[in-house]
């Protein structure tokens, strides 16, 4: 890539630059005409010299003054228009206004061109960086990370300077040349004086810019030091209060800040001197031109209009000169970015492009000859590997994390490159294979699974070349079933929602299936496994707040945390005498939790799972319990009461089992529920959707709509039994695929916080299966699973890949896993591979003994 920013920008958009230069030529021509109109307005319109001998004067007369030896009279190009004094003045003003408008339009067009150039240059830079990152070999991963940072942060910081990188010096040079030429047209002495002033400006202006940059840098340094000092002071506050060292700390920080302020004051003094010099130069340009022009005017060598127009031209030239000085500074700051980008792209090219364009066969022998590789992540390596695996076949690669088994899988999949030796598939060197073709023929599920922002469907289809194929739903279902994700997807579907407005038929079918679920529960004697929603009964599986609302909040108005402070809810609770009851219940909950978790540290899984409040609220509730226990009068504030009621509203008797909800409280809550629904103002109705036995609640989960109730947690195994029955009913009614579809559309956290580790690994395997690979390489999906679960998962996987290849890395090969027997078993130990003696009769012909 071009290391010089100017050369790179010019070669990226030469046509746009030529268009900009054309506009600049036109702009300079208009500027010359504007200066001449200014001269005419002062000399003819205001001075009136042209009207002394006649009532008319020629407006816009164009002529060239020829030397006396050539012609006695000037060469007239255009006679102009004869106008009286008043129309002449108005015409001059109108012409200047028209030039101003044309100048504004030219400026707009020029800025649009600069923006287009910036877009093209930035797009080309990012395209080159993207190509370099994607084609980087696995060994260049760290350089790829740095390149990504440059492509994002570096280009964003310098993008505004790129579009005008070539245009600015041309425009500035033209402005300076315009000023000098116009001054020369008036008198050579004015041109000489203006050139001297420009030279002085070019000498002073860089010092001013350096002083500004230095002052800004020292102030940023001082601000960072102050931030660190104050952060450290906050950290020391407990020790300061304990040891009374406030005066010492104040003196220490003030002394440190005085030391830090010295460079800032020095920078400010330097900036003041540079700013005064810059101001002097800026004032000196027009002042000197006016002074010299006045002397020339008295001598009869220049008119007042010529002097004024020349002074304006001098100001324009000075501004252009300051612009080119800033351009030099911007160019100096942008040059390292281009050099670093060029260096990185050169490094990517020097290492060679990852992959080629060679197509791979659907079957063939995977052959390693004297292959050696090292995995910097695990520290494992293999050396001198000689192996031949005819594919498709089912191959078990056995070994722990340090044995090299995972390195072999990553090597075969292209995640690592051979440090020496070669690796071929079907006689083709895998280095020359097209990466997309390699991923389709030899799919790899291993390493750290990368989740992408989006839905579960988008994650499973990541890498699929034809995501819109007609059979994609079938392939998704088969892949999810093969890796055991179907239960997860179905569960996520049941936790999802249905919009009746978009899917009215599905909503009606869910309501109809609700009756079928209740009938199936009754037929199998499992009615007690679900406690139904009933407007006239308290539901023990729901929280106190959920029982009060008997519906799902829409938005934050009736969110559980906001209920204690909502005026309408407080009025309902007061009317039923529940305010003090719930506050007392909350105090009992807080007291019990403070006692239960007294010896459990913050961040412990038990505390995070079962506590009603966060670790940061622990001290507050502990103090509240202590104050209430001492019966201090007036210690309970309105805020305390709301926080206690918030604890009570989150309480569920079936889950928390503190025995706090009595039949009397249940009856009062059911009465409050009825009052809430009856008295709810019209303005608040959009904030909640009530449960209706004959309609679907769009805000509630699909499972709540199907059960129209909650699973009874008092019965062991009730959740699994109910889920199984619900799925059977949905399958019988043809709704199971709709639930799976809803589950696939649920969003996935890219950090994987909503998924278990084995589920994340299964997503990676399913991605590979969806695109139908010839051979699947599984490196870590079975690691960490209990033996029985791992055996079941491997059996499903092998069944899904009958007739296709499978290379699976296993820490151990159990008898159950080896049924039916693998076609080959490759055992690794300390980087060397051996043939399992039990498989010699099957594998010896396929996997030769390693050459010593």
MOFEN-V851040 format. One record per helix or strand of 3 or more residues. SS is the DSSP state (~ for helix, > for strand). FROM is the first residue (numbers start at 1). TO is the last residue. If there is no record, write none. Layout:
BEGIN
{{SS & FROM & TO} {SS & FROM & TO}}
END
This chain:
BEGIN
{{~ & 5 & 12} {~ & 14 & 46} {~ & 49 & 51} {> & 57 & 59} {> & 62 & 64} {> & 75 & 78} {> & 81 & 83} {~ & 85 & 135} {~ & 138 & 162} {~ & 167 & 186} {~ & 188 & 243} {~ & 246 & 298} {~ & 304 & 351} {> & 364 & 374} {> & 381 & 391} {> & 394 & 398} {~ & 405 & 413} {> & 420 & 425} {~ & 430 & 432} {~ & 435 & 441} {> & 442 & 445} {~ & 456 & 460} {~ & 472 & 482} {~ & 486 & 495} {~ & 504 & 523} {~ & 527 & 529} {> & 530 & 532} {~ & 544 & 549} {> & 551 & 553} {~ & 560 & 565} {~ & 567 & 575} {~ & 579 & 596} {~ & 605 & 610} {~ & 615 & 629} {~ & 638 & 649} {~ & 653 & 656} {~ & 663 & 679} {~ & 682 & 687} {> & 688 & 690} {~ & 702 & 707} {> & 709 & 711} {~ & 718 & 732} {~ & 736 & 744} {~ & 757 & 770} {> & 775 & 778} {~ & 787 & 800} {> & 805 & 810} {> & 824 & 829} {> & 832 & 835} {~ & 837 & 843}}
END
